[in-house]
Amino acid sequence: MGLGGYWGEVIDVLRDIIPVYDKVNSFISLGKDTEHRNRAISGRINKGDKVLDAGSGFGNMSKTASKIVGNDLDLILYDPLMPMLKNTDRLFDTKLDSTCGVFEHIPFQNDEFDMVLSGYSLRDAISLNTAISEIQRVLKDGGKWIIVDLGKPDEPIARFG
């Protein structure tokens, strides 16, 4: 499972929508993107956590997490598109540490992070199995992976809508 050979096409689309990226996330989540991020992170993050925002885009998940703990986090943004990482000033006053790359080849040490955040991005993995293995590898024992994403409803009529 994952995008496989379609990955390049999806990355091209993501690159094209950078000017309206936040609006797209809001639209596809029926205006609930901010609410979903807050609900997912609240009560699960601790001050001082070392956090990898995997598939970070501009860093919306990181911004949410920072607000929750009063900006007391060690954050690293990680995204396959350098233009996304270059636009983090939309959300942050200072540049955060960031690295460009894909879920399947995360360039960090084993057991390095207390938490990994993935907001509206895991669905863009080339190989879901490999992505999950890599996230598990970089998480410390007892670490948490917070995923906010959308899927298709199981019920056919709802899926059609």
N, C-alpha and C positions, 0 to 999 in steps of 0.2 A: 504494500500500500504506500501511497505517496504520489507525487506528481510525475516521477520518472522522467520520461522524454518530453513531457509538457512543461518542465520546469523553466526552460529558457523563455518560452512564450509568456509564462506568468511573470517572470522577472521583467520582461519588456513592458508588460502592461503596468506593473507596479512603478517602474521608472517613469512611464508616461503620466501616471496620475499623481505624482509627487505634489504638484501645486494644489490638488484638492483631496489629498490622502485622508486627512481628518474628516472631511465631509463624507467621503465614501464609507469610512468605518461607521460613522453615525447613521448613514442611510441604511446600510446593510444590517445594522443592529436595531433598526426602527427607533433610533434616537436613544438607545439604552446603553451605548458603549461606555460612557463614564460610570453609570450606575453599576454595570457588570464588573468593571475594573475595581471599583471601591468595594463591592461585596466580596469579590474574590480575595482581595489582599487584606482587608480589615481583620484584625485579630490573629493574623497568621505571620506577621512580620515583626521583628524585634529591632530596637535601636542597635546600631553597630553591625548589623548583618552585612556580610559580603554577598552582593547580589549581582547575578548575571541576567541582563535583560536580553534574552535570545529572540532574535527576530524583532528587534527593538523599534524599527522605524525611527520616528523622531524621539522616542523615549516616553511615550504616554504612560506605559505601565510603571516606569521608573519615577516619573513625576508624581503619579498617584501614591506610590509606596513612600516617596520622600515626604509628601504632605502628611501621611499617616503617622510617621515617626519623627516629624520635626526636622527633616533634612539630615538625620543622623544615620547615614548608610554609606557603605563603600560600594559604589555602583560602577558597573561596566556595561556599556551598550555594545550589542553585537548584532550586526545585520549584514545581509549579502550585498546591499546597495550603498556604496560610499555616498551618493547624493543624499540618502536618508540621514546618514550620520552627520553630514555637513550641515543639515538643517535643524539640528537639535536646539539651536538658539531660539527657535520658536517657543520652546518650553523652559529653557534653563538660562540663567544669567551668565553662568560660567560653563566652559567646555568640560564635559565629562570624559573620562577615559572611554575609548571606543576602539573596536576592532572590527574589520570587515571579514565576513566569512559565512559559511553555511552550517546548518544544524549537524550535518553529517561529518564534519571535520572541525570540531571545536578546539582551538589552540590553547587550551588551559590544562593545568595539572589535574590529576585525579584528586577527588575530595577537596576541592578548592572553595566551593561556594556553599553558603548557608541556605541560599534560596536561588532558584531560577524562575524568572518571569517570562511568559510567552503570551503576548496579547495579539490576537487575530493574526497569528503568524505560523503556528504549527502546521496548519493545513497546506502551507507552501513548502513543506519539506520534500526533498527529492525522494528519500526513502524513509518512511515513518519508523520502521524498525531500527534503522541505523541512528536516526535522530534521537529516539528514545534511549538507546544504548549510550549515546554520547552525553546526553543530559544526565543520565544516571551516573555515569563515570565522573563527571565534574562536581556532582553534589556530595557534600559531606554525609557521613552516616547520620541519619535523622534529619537531613536537609529536606526542604520542601520545594516542590515544583508547582507553581500556580499557573494554570492554563485558562485563558479566556478566549473562547473561539465560538464559532457558529457551525451548526451542522444542519442537515436536512431532517425534517420531522419524519418519524417512522410511518405515520398514517398517510396513505396516498393522497387523500383529498387535501390535507394540510400541506403536504409537500408540493402539490400542484400550485397552491396559492403562493 
